[in-house]
């Protein structure tokens, strides 16, 4: 079975940094895209950053210049380097992957979520 395992969340002071990791495990054919979403209490889930199989990236305006998404395709892993963190970055961060499990079968998977708290 395909699973996404996240790590790297925690508590950090404003201006600090965190690095999130998400690894896709199990048998799969290929990964079309991986990305990060976040959801703060009382708010809708929002896209943070995505990376396609061709390594093109896009970011939410609120994180541009501060966050960097990267991928290690050999390990089926995506990272989110978060610098200059702000209190408004506080949220549960979810990894997402668009996966071709086998030829003819494609679906989206979600990680379990990891809490990021930015507070002094």
N, C-alpha and C positions, 0 to 999 in steps of 0.2 A: 504494500500500500504506500502511496505517496503521502508524505507528511512534511510540513514546514516547521522547523524548530528555531525559535528566536532566542536571543540572549543579548545582554549588554545594557539593559535598562537599569535605572537607579535614581538616586537623589543627588542633585548637583546644585551648586550655587549659581546665581545669575552670572553670565560671562564665562562659565565653565564649559566643558566639553564631554561628550559621550560618544561611543561608537557602538552602533547596533549591528548585529549579525543575524542572518537568516539563511539556513541551509535546507535545501530540498533533499529529502532522502527517499529511498525506495526505487523501484524500477520505473523508469520513464524513458521516453524516446528523445525528447528535446524540450527545452524551455523557451517559449517565445518572448516572454517579458517577465520581469520581476519589479516589484515596487513596494513603497511604503505608504501606508495610510495612517491617520491618527484620529482619535475621537476623544474630545474633552467632555467632562460632565455637562449635560444639558445641551450639547451641540451635536450636529450631524458629523458623520465621518467625512473626512476630507482627504484628498490626495496630497501627499507630501512630495514624493519624487518617484520617477519611474525610469527604468533602463530596459531597452529592447534588446533582442538578440544581436542586433547590429551595433549595440553600445551607444545608441543615441539616447540622450537623457532629457528630461524636463522636470521643472520644479515649480512648486507653488510660489507665488510672488512673495509670500510671507517668509520664505526660507532661502530665497536666492541670495547667494553671496555668503551664506553661513553654513549651509548643509551641502554635503557632497555624497552622491550615490555612486557606488562602484560595484563591479561584479568580478567574480572568479569563476569563469565558465567551467573550468575543469573540476571544480568542487561544487558546482551548482549552488553557489552562495552569493548573496547580495549583502552589501554593507551600507550603512548610513552613518557617515561622519558628521556629527553635529557640533558646531563651534558657536561661540558667542551666544549661548543659550539664554533665552528670556523666559520669564514666568509664563507668558502666554504659550510657550511650547509645551507646557505641562499637559499630558494626555496619555492615553494608552495607544501605543504604536503597534500596528498590525502589518505583518509582511503578507504580500500577495504574489502569487505566481500563476501565469497563464501557461499551462503545461500540455504538451502533446504526450499523453501517457503511452500511446502506441499509435501506429498509423490508423487514422480514421476515428480516433477518440481523443478529444481535446476538452479540457475543463479547467476551471479556475480553483485554486486552493488558497486557504487562509491560514496563517499562523495563529497561535493561541493568544498573542498579544503580550507586550511587555510594557510595564509602567515606567514612564519618564516623569520625574517631578523636579521642577526648577524653582527653588525657593531659598531665601536667605534666612 
